[in-house]
Amino acid sequence: MRMVLASNNAGKLAELQNMFSSLHVQLVRQSELNISEAPEPYKTFVENALTKARHASEQSGLAAVADDAGLCIDAFGGLPGVDTAFYCTQFGYEKSDANNVKAVLEQMASLENRRAAMVSTLVAVRSAFDPEPLIAVGRVVVEIARTPMGENGFGFDPILYLPAFGKTFAQMPEDVKNANSHRGRSSQAMVALMRERWDL
């Protein structure tokens, strides 16, 4: 089964393709089908993911899956949340993973409370007008490290420290990260939903 991934993020594509492999689903990035990015005007992950999935499905005529994920920092009242990808821009930095990491570390430099959560909300639709979208949420509690550690992964992985492992996501082998990350958890739940509801 071919599905559109409503994202242009190569890291997300690789992770999700790996996690969906047992379903025999082939994910295609929306950019490969000349689909523009959907607006994300909402303040919750689920609303933005649903908007992206419906947009990609409507433009392609295929089933679609979208992931809206973000970093929710306790000391910031759950922010940056849905604005995670653009976090650094409010401090005058150009949008990039490295600048987002830099901005978070700068803003948290004097804070003792380092608790945060990475949240991934996956939404899948069979068509743009699917009345029963599949919704799966994965959440993992982390501590924000004081300095980046590790070379693997992408995004905030170098500063997402998991006390149970004594490592950041960027220090973990890919299979260990995928089994324990927010996207790993939402993907496992989504695979189960697709099997149950879509009979894949």
C-alpha positions in Angstrom: 0.0 0.0 0.0 1.3 3.4 -1.0 0.8 6.3 1.5 1.8 9.9 1.4 3.8 11.2 4.3 2.6 14.7 4.9 6.2 15.9 5.6 9.3 16.8 3.8 11.6 15.8 6.7 13.9 13.0 5.5 14.6 12.0 9.1 10.9 11.4 9.8 10.5 9.5 6.5 13.3 7.1 7.4 12.1 6.5 10.9 8.4 6.0 10.0 9.2 3.8 6.9 11.3 1.6 9.2 8.5 1.4 11.9 5.8 0.7 9.3 7.8 -2.0 7.6 5.7 -4.8 9.1 2.6 -3.4 7.3 4.2 -3.5 3.8 3.3 0.2 3.5 5.5 2.3 1.2 5.7 5.9 2.4 6.2 8.7 -0.2 7.2 12.2 0.9 4.7 14.8 -0.2 7.4 16.8 -2.0 8.0 13.9 -4.3 4.4 14.3 -5.5 4.7 18.1 -5.8 2.3 18.6 -2.8 2.8 21.9 -1.0 3.0 22.1 2.8 -0.3 22.6 4.5 -0.9 25.5 6.9 -0.6 24.6 10.6 -2.6 27.3 12.3 -3.7 25.3 15.4 -2.3 25.1 18.9 -2.6 21.4 19.3 -0.6 18.6 17.7 -3.7 16.6 16.7 -5.4 19.4 14.8 -2.3 20.3 12.9 -1.6 16.6 12.0 -5.1 16.1 10.8 -5.0 19.2 8.6 -1.7 18.0 7.1 -3.0 14.4 6.5 -6.2 15.6 4.8 -4.3 18.1 2.7 -1.8 15.5 1.4 -4.6 13.0 0.8 -6.7 15.5 -1.1 -3.7 16.5 -3.3 -2.6 13.0 -4.0 -5.7 10.8 -4.0 -3.8 8.4 -1.7 -4.1 7.5 1.9 -1.9 9.8 4.0 -0.2 9.9 7.4 1.0 13.0 9.2 3.1 13.5 12.3 3.0 16.6 14.4 5.6 16.5 17.1 7.2 18.9 19.5 9.0 19.6 22.7 6.9 20.5 25.7 9.1 22.0 28.4 7.7 22.0 32.0 9.4 25.2 33.0 7.9 27.0 29.9 4.4 25.8 30.6 4.5 23.2 27.9 6.0 25.4 25.2 7.3 25.5 22.5 4.8 22.7 21.7 3.4 23.0 18.2 5.9 25.8 17.4 9.0 23.7 18.2 10.4 23.7 14.6 10.5 27.5 14.6 11.5 27.9 18.3 14.9 29.6 17.5 13.5 32.2 15.1 11.9 34.2 18.0 15.4 34.8 19.3 16.8 36.0 16.0 18.2 32.7 14.7 17.7 31.2 11.3 15.5 28.1 11.4 17.6 24.9 11.8 17.9 22.0 14.2 21.2 23.2 15.5 19.8 26.7 16.2 16.8 25.2 18.0 19.1 23.2 20.2 21.2 26.3 20.9 18.2 28.5 21.7 16.7 25.9 24.1 20.1 25.6 25.9 20.4 29.4 26.2 16.9 29.9 27.5 17.3 27.1 30.1 20.9 27.9 31.1 19.9 29.1 34.6 17.0 26.7 35.2 17.2 23.7 37.5 13.9 22.2 36.3 15.1 20.3 33.2 12.0 18.1 32.8 10.3 18.0 29.4 8.3 15.7 27.1 8.7 14.9 23.5 5.2 14.3 22.0 4.4 12.7 18.6 0.8 12.7 17.3 0.3 10.6 14.2 -2.9 10.9 12.2 -3.7 8.6 9.2 -6.6 9.0 6.8 -7.8 6.7 3.9 -9.0 9.8 2.0 -9.3 13.5 2.5 -12.8 13.1 3.8 -12.3 10.0 6.0 -14.8 10.4 8.8 -12.7 8.2 11.1 -9.1 9.3 11.1 -6.7 7.1 13.0 -5.0 9.0 15.9 -2.0 7.7 17.8 0.0 9.6 20.4 3.4 8.8 21.7 5.0 10.7 24.6 8.3 10.3 26.4 9.5 12.2 29.4 13.1 13.4 29.2 15.5 15.8 30.8 17.1 18.6 28.8 20.9 18.0 28.9 23.1 21.0 29.6 25.3 20.3 26.6 24.6 18.3 23.3 25.8 14.6 23.5 25.9 12.1 20.7 26.0 12.1 16.9 22.9 10.1 15.9 19.4 11.1 15.1 18.1 14.6 14.3 16.3 17.6 15.8 16.6 17.8 19.6 18.1 14.3 20.0 21.5 15.5 21.3 19.9 17.2 24.3 17.0 14.7 25.1 18.4 12.8 28.0 16.7 9.6 29.2 17.7 8.9 32.8 16.6 5.2 32.5 19.3 4.7 29.8 21.8 7.3 31.0 22.0 8.6 27.4 20.6 11.1 25.0 18.6 9.9 22.0 21.6 10.9 19.9 23.8 8.5 21.8 21.5 5.5 21.3 21.7 3.0 18.4 18.8 3.6 16.0 16.8 0.5 16.9 17.0 1.4 20.7 15.9 5.0 20.0 13.1 3.9 17.7 11.7 1.5 20.3 11.7 4.2 23.1 11.2 7.5 21.4 7.9 9.5 21.2 7.7 8.7 17.5 8.5 5.1 18.1 5.6 4.9 20.6 3.1 6.7 18.4 4.2 4.5 15.4 3.7 1.3 17.4 0.2 2.4 18.3 -0.6 3.5 14.7 0.6 0.1 13.3 -1.8 -1.6 15.7 -4.7 0.7 14.7 -4.0 0.2 11.0 -4.1 -3.6 11.4 -7.3 -3.4 13.4 -9.2 -0.8 11.5 -7.8 -1.0 8.0 -7.1 -4.7 8.0 -3.5 -4.3 6.8 
